[in-house]
Amino acid sequence: MNVRTSPKSVVLAGGGTAGHIEPAMAVADALRELDPDVRITALGTSRGLETTLVPARGYRLELIPPVPLPRKPTVDLLKLPGRVVASVRRTRKALRDADADVLVGFGGYVALPAYLAARGGLGKRRSVPIVVHEANASAGIANKVGARLATRVLAAVPGSGVSMRGAQDAEIVGIPVRPTITGLDRVASRAAAREHFGLPAEGPVLLVFGGSQGARSLNQAVSGAASALADAKVSVLHAHGPKNTVDVGPTDPSAPYVAVPYVDRMDLAYAAADLAVCRSGAMTVAEVSATGLPAVYVPLPHGNGEQELNARPVVDAGGGLLVTDAQMNENFVATEIVGLITDPERLASMARNAAGAGHRDAAATVAKIVLDVASAHENGALAT
């Protein structure tokens, strides 16, 4: 058998939203930690956050045409076959140029053409083996397709709806999270984190965020209860989103309300806080629970209900609360959330339970699986 000695080549497909990109980047970091010589290429489109997030993390980005899947019968549905063909063709070239040993897909617009390109063969080379990771509690169509073509199928939680051909269940590994989060010591970082955001060294701090774009209902509920929070000496760090604003008027210097469009150091935000109010996207739940931060999860009120499913394991473990979007109003914040954040014993118990529900080693676990698959392909030991 001819054994190749060149560095392994891994291609990551997970663009569009931070929920697809961040797990991919966490795995990329873990791959570099395990094998400093590994070559990593990320696939993305010009529409997604990957155009800034991937280069900022120091990885090569190859852009391919997006293939959005229409949810309703429209004229865009008629254009879908042509778009798929064009995107698969471009993706196949990217895989060939990278001399890929393995494709790792995380779902989204980029993943479907990548799966089809990898299994369609790369000219004279065999097709590229696929590893699929599903972060959500309810899988999207791209990963459902990819799982049927994959060598290994991984998932964050049981029952996500992804399985290999032959109906073999996915391997449960959790969600890959970046090292700055999994390695965070909230207690040791607390003082520096609070100083960074201009928050007092003592007293409870409530962290509020609704994803990269914010969440209007969370913004209105918490900012509307600003007076009640200040009366209880609860400080607030509120990331309201770049297109939104909150008006809370003059604040008490001893319990300030710090409102910012976006937080680019979420590790410090987690360290500064005693409780979070947030949506329950898969990545959010993974990061918050990995740091051991208690949270009030408010799932998006639309979609297929996957956000509630994402938070359910942590909530069932006692590490958080689930509150509907309709329940999350000014009165709820002024009574229930103020009552919770001013109860140190309850918060401490929730923090322990949240930390126990997370998978802090998921990125390293996925990276090891990816390198195993790449090695088998590189050495001709894997049937594809």
VENQUI-V140566 format. One line per field, one symbol per residue. ss: DSSP state (H for helix, E for strand, C for the rest). A space follows every 10 residues. Layout:
ss->???
This chain:
ss->CCCCCCCCEE EEECCCCHHH HHHHHHHHHH HHHHCCCCEE EEEECCCCCH HHHHHHCCCE EEECCCCCCC CCCCHHHHHH HHHHHHHHHH HHHHHHHHCC CEEEECCCHH HHHHHHHHHC CECCECCCCE EEEECCCCCC HHHHHHHHHC CEEEECCCCC CCECCCCCEC EECCCCCCHH HHCCCHHHHH HHHHHHHCCC CCCCEEEEEC CCCCCHHHHH HHHHCHHHHH HCCCEEEEEC CCCCCCCCCC CCHHHCEEEE CCCCCHHHHH HHCCEEEECC CHHHHHHHHH CCCCEEECCC CCCCCHHHHH HHHHHHCCCE EECCCCCCCH HHHHHHHHHH HCCHHHHHHH HHHHHHHCCC CHHHHHHHHH HHHHHHHHCC CCCC
